[in-house]
Amino acid sequence: MLRIKELAKEKGMTIAQVADKMGVSAPTLSRIANGNTTTDSLKRVADALEVDITELFPVPQKTELVCPSCGAKLKVEKQ
């Protein structure tokens, strides 16, 4: 799922306001947020939120890191 709701909140906007700024309905924006989209729609969302298109995608969370010196695997826990 895209980060549209999270980014809108950070910008002090509602989903309805983002949709209005894009010229689409809130249900249409919801479908876009759930992955039913095109690159053109993603660009329009990014423009409405005034962010780079890459910010719409969630950042994968690593659960394990490897020490570059010894090769030991270290578990990373969410807090």
PyMOL commands that set and color helices and strands:
alter all, ss='L'
color gray80, all
select helices_A, chain A and resi 4-10+15-22+26-33+39-49+53-56
alter helices_A, ss='H'
color red, helices_A
select strands_A, chain A and resi 64-66+73-75
alter strands_A, ss='S'
color yellow, strands_A
deselect
rebuild
show_as cartoon
